[in-house]
Amino acid sequence: MKIILGADHGGFETKEKIKEFLLSLNVEVLDAGNLVYDAKDDYPDFAISVAQKISAGVGDKGIIVCGSGVGACIAANKVKGVRACVCHDTYSAHQGVEHDAMNVLCLGGRIVGIEPAKEIVAAFVRAEFSNEERHKRRLEKVLALEK
């Protein structure tokens, strides 16, 4: 599995710790930035970078961290093929993948501590889309909106 990871200044520290955590799980990570802390950077730059890479098939799933997770989620969902959600609990992180084919997890670096973030990330990474008929039917309705 390959995870595309990105964050602005509000999520930079959390992103760096998540990167270490993912690598400890032998997950391949592509860091889409920011690569250095910059208090004046803008979340859309990194959210869009992650989302475009997911849309292009460069990675299997993406994780974006900003201050609250909300801005990153809004920006990422503008990219075709991306289904990004803010999840600050493990149930939403795995259920979003299993039922809704969520492919980008958004976290708030100012909202959730690193230990809960690791649990959330692990739940997201391990989850797979169920392929149950009702979930496929619902996903098709969402995908039709992109056309």
Number of C-alpha atoms within 10 A of each C-alpha: 11 16 23 24 28 31 37 29 21 22 24 24 17 24 28 17 15 22 23 13 16 18 12 10 10 11 15 16 19 17 20 21 20 21 13 12 15 12 10 8 14 17 27 18 18 25 34 22 22 32 35 19 19 24 18 12 11 16 21 16 27 31 30 36 32 29 21 19 27 19 19 34 28 17 18 31 17 16 20 16 18 24 25 29 25 23 22 22 16 18 12 18 26 25 18 24 25 18 20 18 21 24 25 31 30 28 30 24 24 14 14 19 12 16 11 13 23 19 15 22 25 18 19 27 23 11 18 17 17 15 14 10 9 11 15 16 11 12 16 11 10 13 13 8 8 10 6
